[in-house]
Amino acid sequence: MEEKNRYIAVVEQYDKQLVKAVNDKMKAGYEPYGQMVISFNEMGVIKSWVQIMMLKE
């Protein structure tokens, strides 16, 4: 059996992609940890959406 990382970062370019990726990781045994973070470029345009996730014990 493959050992999983305790914490992972899910990073996507669009919010709907992040929702799908987080749901997929939840099925794999992870849960969201903390707040979602949005990073912006110099012009104020959204660059990426980030959610830290933790493995359920």
N, C-alpha and C positions, 0 to 999 in steps of 0.2 A: 504494500500500500504506500502511495506517495505521501510524504510529509508535506503539509501545507504551511505557508507562512502565517504567522500570528496576525500580522497587520498587512494590508494591501492598500494601494491607492488606485482608484478607478478614475481615469482621466478620459474625457470625451470632448469633442468639439461642439456638440449641440446638446441641449437639455434633454430632448427625447431619447437620444442615444445613451445619455447617462442613466436615465430611468431604466431603460432596458438592461444595461450592463449591471446596474445595482441589483435589479430583480434576479438576473442570472446568477450573480454571486451569492445572493441570499439563498437560492436553491442549492448552492454548493456548500452552505454552512457558515457563511459570513453574515454579519449584521453591521449596519451603518454605525460609525463611531464619530461623534462630534457633528459639527455643522458642515454643510456643503460650502465649497469655496469657488468663487468665480474669479478667474484671472483676466485682466484686460491688457491690451497692447497700449502703446504710447498715445494712440489716437482715441482711446476710450472704447474701442470695439472689443466685444467679448472674444477672448482667445481660447479659453477652455473652461470646462466645468470639472471640478474635482470632488470626490467623496472618499474619505478614509473609511476603511472597513476593518472589522476585527473578527477573527475566527471565534465562533461560539464554542464554549467548553462543555 
